[in-house]
């Protein structure tokens, strides 16, 4: 439960640029992690994937700085990678 506090903090600080659905999705998926270190890997991987793909889309002129990019797909991708790969590479 402590792990989801990071997303709630981001939600409160982002002021409308981060959806509450992302917080709920993260809260549900975070229940599957047995310790805080596993969750931290998932959390870090989520933002890394989101950043790389968003920067690539910006570079290819698919989005602008004003565009809102849905974050849920990056949460799900990071969750699947964390569960599949585990602690080997992530």
N, C-alpha and C positions, 0 to 999 in steps of 0.2 A: 504494500500500500504506500510505503514511503516513496517508492520509485515513481509513482504517478504524480507526486508533488512537483517534480521537475516540469512536467507538461502543464500542470495547473499554473505554475509560476510563469511559464512562457505564454500561456493563454492570457493571463492577467496583464502581463507587460506588453504584449503585442497589440492590444487594443483593437481587436476586430480583424487583424490580419492572420490570426491562427484560430481555426474553428474548434468549437467545443466537441464536435464529432471526433476529431483527432484525439482529444483527451480521453473520451469514452473508449474509443478503439484501443488506444494504448493501455488503458486501465484493464481492459478485458484480456489483452494479449500478455500483459505483464504478470498475470496470475500464473502463467506457465513457467516462469523462471524461478529456480530454486534458491538462488542467492543474488545478492546485489551486484556482484561482479558480472554474472551472466546478463543481467539487465543492462548494466553499463555498456557492455559490448553491443547489445541490441540498440540502445539509445544512440551510441556513437555511429554505428553503421547506418542507422536511419537518416541522420543528418548528413553523413558523407554521401550516401546515394542521392539524396534529395539535392544536395549542393552541386554535385557533378552533373547530374542530368539537367538541372535548371540552368546552370552555366552553359552547358552545351546547347540547350534550346535557345538561350539568349544569344549565343554566338551565331547560331544559324538563323537568327531573326524570327524565331517562332513565337517568342514572348518578349515583352518589354519589362522595364522595371516596375511599371504600374500594374502589370498582370498579376492576377491571383492564381497561384499554382496549387492544385489539390495535393495535400500532403499524405492522405490516407494510403495511396498506392505505394509510396515509399516506406511507410510503416509496415505494410504487408510484405513487401519484397524483403526488407531487412529482417522481419520476423522469420520468413521462410528460410532465408540464408543462414540465420543464426541457428535455427532448429536443424537444418540439414548438415551444415558444416560443423556446428558445435564449437568446441574450443580449439580446433586445429588451426584455422587460419584467421578467425575473427578475434 
